[in-house]
Every structure is written in C-alpha cells, then in structure tokens.
C-alpha cells in the first residue's frame, strides 16, 4: 500500500473512532461518567485486537480530532496522527490553524513542529512588525506565512536555544557564527521556508579593500539573496551602513536578471526602537533588525503581550 494512502486510512480510521465515541456519549444521560467507561472498555478491546496505539489518552485525542475536524476533508493527509495529537493540544483555534498550515507548507517533522510551538513562533511573528491587528491574526490562521514580501520572513526575536548556552553568557561574534554553522539545519528551520545556505565570510571587494559578509543565504521563494550580519551588541547605525553597502554591491555585482533585490538582516542582542527607526528609515534597500536570544522565551509573557496589543487595537478601533 502506498505510504500516503496508508496514512490517510489511519487518520480516517481515527476520525471514525472519534465519531463513534462522541455519538455514544451523546446518547447517554450521564455523559461524563459514561464517557470514561466507554473509553476504558474501548481501549481494552481495540488493544486486544489491534495492539498498541489505543490507550485511553489516545482515544481522547481521537474524540477531539473528530470534534475539531467533523468535515473530514479539512484534515490533511500530509500530516501524521502524531502531528494532529500535537496540534490538538493547542486550545486557541486560530493558533492551531496557523501551526497546521505551516506544518503542511514547510513539511515539518513532528519534532520540528514541537520545536516551533515551544519557541512560540506564532506569537513572535505577530509581534515582529511592532504592530498587530485582527487581519494579521486571521491571515496567519488561514494561510500560514505568506512569503510575498521581504518583511514576511522576519521574526523578532529569533530563538537559538539549540546553542545550549546559559541565558546571560556573552558570545563573541565569531563564536556566534561558528555555532550557527555547526547547527545549520536548525538555523535554517528557525529562518523559515525557502532558505538555502550560501556561505560565511563572503568577500566583498571595493577599491582593493576586502570586506566580509558574516552569512549569506538565498531564499528561493522570494528569489533573493539574504545577507545576515551578526552583532553581539545592540543595533548601531554603523552596522546598518555597512550592511547597506553590502546590499548595494550584491545588487550590482552578484545578482543576475532573475534575482530580486537582496535583503539584509542584522541580528543583534537588542535594538532601541527610536534609534532603529531612524537608522533604518529612508533606505532604498530592504534592511531589517531583529533581536536574537539563546533561550526559549517565556511563552506566557509573549501570549500576554499579544493579547495586550490586540486589546489596545480593539479599543482604538471602537473609539474611531
């Protein structure tokens, strides 16, 4: 049997088991107590006949799977049952929809999906632009990340928890670059969809003077080179000017006729919003500044921040 067909059938079977459980519970007057007994009995019978995979907790996921995907076609055969078990642990419908769309679009393994949920990718994307509205929330829920403009790929902060270093331990720029190269697969996952690694310390020669771009990537979706400068300090105007020079060089000397203008990202430990606005404003090149952290951000804090921004936006909308 073809792997995808087999996957579809297993998901379809779990959907039907979930339907049976829900329908039996609805027929009972004492649903809560009846439901517990049904799950225990069903678990014993299915395990006896088919083996592992039918624990009470797994049957609870099948019930929730049916309740959330009653139109069966909405469940994708591109995702495994393990993906859906992870997704069903997310109570927020829009957030769950975002991770489902991205798991499909990016081909995430279950491990990669867990990593993106644990590092609060959804909240980081919502807060990356410094502004938030319901349209952004709905767009992420309905389509995932749309890579139609350079700003769509930017996160703030970027999370490098895979370094395994203590939260406040200082890093040299050379050590930061070396760590990212050693963990390039995980760094590519954090960068997002469509990135291909070109190299580090890519030379730019102007008037017989050599300069070196820290890291260069190519994004095949945006069809553009992405130049990344690593700073172990806060954002400075000098870093912006240097990266702007590199982008001008790539546009003139490296790009071919099929490439879009190159994109620059400065990864720094902090950025003052006012200074960043003035340093990055008025440039013809696409340059973005984002913070990076070497630990997983406090999820509750990020969620609270998103809720606060949405609340402020709703109140502003009502007053207008």
WODA-V771105 format. One record per residue. N is the residue number from 0. RES is the residue in three letters. PHI is phi in radians with two decimals (999 if undefined). Layout:
n:res:phi
N:RES:PHI
N:RES:PHI
This chain:
n:res:phi
0:UNK:999
1:UNK:-1.08
2:UNK:-1.02
3:UNK:-1.18
4:UNK:-1.13
5:UNK:-1.09
6:UNK:-1.09
7:UNK:-1.08
8:UNK:-1.16
9:UNK:-1.15
10:UNK:-1.13
11:UNK:-1.08
12:UNK:-1.09
13:UNK:-1.12
14:UNK:-1.07
15:UNK:-1.17
16:UNK:-1.10
17:UNK:-1.05
18:UNK:-1.10
19:UNK:-1.06
20:UNK:-1.07
21:UNK:-1.09
22:UNK:-1.14
23:UNK:-1.16
24:UNK:-1.14
25:UNK:-1.18
26:UNK:-1.42
27:UNK:-1.71
28:UNK:-1.29
29:UNK:-1.68
30:UNK:-1.12
31:UNK:-1.08
32:UNK:-1.19
33:UNK:-1.11
34:UNK:-1.06
35:UNK:-1.08
36:UNK:-1.16
37:UNK:-1.04
38:UNK:-1.13
39:UNK:-1.11
40:UNK:-1.16
41:UNK:-1.10
42:UNK:-1.07
43:UNK:-1.10
44:UNK:-1.19
45:UNK:-1.19
46:UNK:-1.14
47:UNK:-1.10
48:UNK:-1.51
49:UNK:-2.03
50:UNK:1.65
51:UNK:-1.16
52:UNK:1.89
53:UNK:-2.19
54:UNK:-1.19
55:UNK:-1.03
56:UNK:-1.13
57:UNK:-1.20
58:UNK:-1.14
59:UNK:-1.12
60:UNK:-1.15
61:UNK:-1.11
62:UNK:-1.10
63:UNK:-1.15
64:UNK:-1.05
65:UNK:-1.12
66:UNK:-1.11
67:UNK:-1.63
68:UNK:-2.29
69:UNK:-1.18
70:UNK:-1.54
71:UNK:-1.03
72:UNK:-1.16
73:UNK:-1.31
74:UNK:-1.52
75:UNK:-1.50
76:UNK:-1.35
77:UNK:-1.36
78:UNK:-1.91
79:UNK:-1.51
80:UNK:-1.09
81:UNK:-1.10
82:UNK:-1.04
83:UNK:-1.20
84:UNK:-1.09
85:UNK:-1.19
86:UNK:-1.14
87:UNK:-1.21
88:UNK:-1.35
89:UNK:-1.66
90:UNK:-1.38
91:UNK:-1.22
92:UNK:-1.10
93:UNK:-1.18
94:UNK:-1.13
95:UNK:-1.07
96:UNK:-1.09
97:UNK:-1.05
98:UNK:-1.13
99:UNK:-1.13
100:UNK:-1.08
101:UNK:-1.22
102:UNK:-1.08
103:UNK:-1.26
104:UNK:-1.11
105:UNK:-1.72
106:UNK:1.14
107:UNK:-1.16
108:UNK:-1.27
109:UNK:-1.09
110:UNK:-1.13
111:UNK:-1.19
112:UNK:-1.07
113:UNK:-1.05
114:UNK:-1.12
115:UNK:-1.19
116:UNK:-1.19
117:UNK:-1.13
118:UNK:-1.65
119:UNK:1.00
120:UNK:-0.97
121:UNK:-1.00
122:UNK:-1.14
123:UNK:-1.12
124:UNK:-1.18
125:UNK:-1.12
126:UNK:-1.66
127:UNK:-1.14
128:UNK:-1.43
129:UNK:1.36
130:UNK:-2.53
131:UNK:-2.63
132:UNK:-2.60
133:UNK:-1.14
134:UNK:-1.10
135:UNK:-1.14
136:UNK:-1.07
137:UNK:-1.14
138:UNK:-1.10
139:UNK:-1.15
140:UNK:-1.20
141:UNK:-1.49
142:UNK:-2.22
143:UNK:1.33
144:UNK:-1.43
145:UNK:-1.61
146:UNK:-1.62
147:UNK:-1.90
148:UNK:-2.49
149:UNK:-0.92
150:UNK:-1.13
151:UNK:-1.17
152:UNK:-1.64
153:UNK:-1.46
154:UNK:-2.09
155:UNK:-2.69
156:UNK:-1.55
157:UNK:-1.48
158:UNK:-1.99
159:UNK:-1.99
160:UNK:-1.14
161:UNK:-1.24
162:UNK:-1.12
163:UNK:1.28
164:UNK:-1.80
165:UNK:-1.02
166:UNK:-0.97
167:UNK:-1.82
168:UNK:-1.32
169:UNK:-1.24
170:UNK:-2.17
171:UNK:-1.34
172:UNK:-1.06
173:UNK:-1.14
174:UNK:-1.22
175:UNK:-1.08
176:UNK:-1.09
177:UNK:-1.08
178:UNK:-1.13
179:UNK:-1.17
180:UNK:-1.18
181:UNK:-1.13
182:UNK:-1.98
183:UNK:-1.06
184:UNK:-1.12
185:UNK:-1.25
186:UNK:-1.16
187:UNK:-1.10
188:UNK:-1.09
189:UNK:-1.21
190:UNK:-1.13
191:UNK:2.09
192:UNK:-1.28
193:UNK:1.55
194:UNK:-1.49
195:UNK:-2.21
196:UNK:-1.41
197:UNK:-1.69
198:UNK:2.87
199:UNK:-1.93
200:UNK:0.84
201:UNK:-1.37
202:UNK:-1.32
203:UNK:-2.17
204:UNK:-1.96
205:UNK:-2.30
206:UNK:0.91
207:UNK:1.11
208:UNK:-1.90
209:UNK:-1.68
210:UNK:-2.16
211:UNK:-2.37
212:UNK:-1.42
213:UNK:-0.99
214:UNK:-2.50
215:UNK:-2.19
216:UNK:-2.23
217:UNK:-2.26
218:UNK:-1.78
219:UNK:-1.28
220:UNK:-1.34
221:UNK:-1.45
222:UNK:0.92
223:UNK:-2.64
224:UNK:-1.23
225:UNK:-2.13
226:UNK:-1.75
227:UNK:-2.04
228:UNK:-1.86
229:UNK:-1.79
230:UNK:-2.26
231:UNK:-1.63
232:UNK:-2.25
233:UNK:-1.31
234:UNK:-1.07
235:UNK:-2.19
236:UNK:-1.03
237:UNK:-1.11
238:UNK:-1.15
239:UNK:-1.15
240:UNK:-1.09
241:UNK:-1.11
242:UNK:-1.16
243:UNK:-1.09
244:UNK:-1.11
245:UNK:-1.07
246:UNK:-1.13
247:UNK:-1.08
248:UNK:-1.12
249:UNK:-1.10
250:UNK:-1.11
251:UNK:-1.53
252:UNK:-1.95
253:UNK:-1.92
254:UNK:-1.00
255:UNK:-1.86
256:UNK:-1.16
257:UNK:-1.62
258:UNK:-1.53
259:UNK:-1.46
260:UNK:-0.95
261:UNK:-1.12
262:UNK:-2.12
263:UNK:-2.04
264:UNK:-2.27
265:UNK:-1.80
266:UNK:-1.70
267:UNK:-2.35
268:UNK:-1.40
269:UNK:-2.86
270:UNK:-2.58
271:UNK:-1.33
272:UNK:-1.06
273:UNK:-1.22
274:UNK:-1.09
275:UNK:-1.12
276:UNK:-1.08
277:UNK:-1.29
278:UNK:-1.19
279:UNK:-1.66
280:UNK:-1.28
281:UNK:1.36
282:UNK:-1.47
283:UNK:-1.36
284:UNK:-1.47
285:UNK:-1.48
286:UNK:-2.15
287:UNK:-2.18
288:UNK:-2.09
289:UNK:-2.36
290:UNK:-1.41
291:UNK:-2.26
292:UNK:-2.31
293:UNK:-1.80
294:UNK:-2.52
295:UNK:-1.30
296:UNK:-1.09
297:UNK:-1.13
298:UNK:-1.10
299:UNK:-1.09
300:UNK:-1.16
301:UNK:-1.14
302:UNK:-1.08
303:UNK:-1.08
304:UNK:-1.15
305:UNK:-1.09
306:UNK:-1.09
307:UNK:-1.14
308:UNK:-1.16
309:UNK:-1.12
310:UNK:-1.09
311:UNK:-1.08
312:UNK:-1.15
313:UNK:-1.12
314:UNK:-1.14
315:UNK:-1.16
316:UNK:-1.12
317:UNK:-1.16
318:UNK:-1.35
319:UNK:-1.51
